[in-house]
Amino acid sequence: MKSTQCLEQIRPVWFSRVAASLFSNERIRQSFIEQADHFYNELIIAVDENDPSSLEPVLLEWIKNSSHSDNENRESILAPIANSIFLLIFEIARETFDDLDLENLFYNLLPIYSFANDYIYRHEMEYIVRRILLNVEQLNKASKMVNQSKTDFVSVAAHELKTPLTLLKGYTTMLNELLSVTDVQKQAEIYLNGIEVGYNRLLEIVNDLIDVSMIDNNILPIVYQPVWIHQLFSTIKLEIADISQDRNLNITIKNFPGSEEMSYGDGERLLQAFRKLIFNAIKYTPDGGMVIVDGRPLPGFVEITIKDTGIGIDPKDHLRIFEKFGRLGNPSLHSSGKTKFKGGGPGLGLSITKGIIEAHGGAIWVESVGYNEDTCPGSTFHVLLPMRKELPNDKTTLFSQWASMDINDHS
Ligand code: ADP
């Protein structure tokens, strides 16, 4: 009997035995069952043509499937399976055929068996090596980011924290020297004011660091209460009145549809978020520029936009600026000015803003065609905020989580 006929004859037995016994891995079993007929057809063609290459596509498909499976031990899992598949053919053939047919079949099948084993082993190893390299690359990236974060922290600590400390030290020394002078009143006021400025700046940075850490740990408390967006903006309007004059900026805050409707939210936190966005718009827009706050109602949400005619943001940085320490440019040039043109800061503001908006179930993103200090293409920050007509059921969850938190548990 021809070898191909022998193979046809034992096909049903082989199929039932192989499917029942071999595959503990459900994914490979499924893929095998789907392709078993195909594999067997190709095997018969390979035997008929005495050319094992017709098996390549089906073997490659198995390798791909098994490489996506949960093979974490980085060993070949398919080579032993392929080996067993062929051994089962030999075993069934031995039970079924006489010596002549058997010898003929073995003679034709052995080179194909050896080819398939070699092919699978080689390609599977290639896949495994590729995956290991990919893992190494990802680990490298993660470790670079951690290192960058550390460097950023050192740079923030060195610059942003040291500046107010130097202020405090300088003014305290001057105040001490002043104590020996008789008419101290006026000078003392100046120095005390300097100390207060340094103190306030330090407090702000420490508070930002605490906020960032609460956001990182998902424990930012949100105290829901009735909020009207236009009221939040009225507060900010008062705060920026002098600044817009000093910097000759045209700042418009519109009363858009939806802004006068009540919604539940944390008024203090939302004020903090919008204040940051408007102060940033001011900070990154040159004197004489424009800032427009507008919005529109959407089903269940309100969208607020803060648009400026400032220096803009390169699209490659649109995600990065929302990360902590995600400030752009040279950190040593930062001056900690809150409203001075390009008077950067520690780079925590937008990550806190994002954390606050997301804790409310909202979203924030930026739109800008690019960064250019000469042409000033501007930026538009979009905030999507849910309009909550009722208090959320889980309004106490964050609070209670926070209150009962074990400070050693960082999970
Ligand atoms: P910073 O304390 O440096 O202002 P932020 O987190 O508020 O930190 O912002 C991160 C970075 O995003 C800033 O350093 C700045 O480069 C960029 N940025 C934020 N807002 C604007 C804006 N309106 N126009 C241009 N760049 C902006």
Residues whose N, C-alpha, C, O or C-beta is under 5 A from the ligand:
A	BS01	ADP	N280 A281 Y284 G310 G312 I313 I321 G326 R327 L328 G344 G345 P346 G347 L348 G349 L350 S351 S379
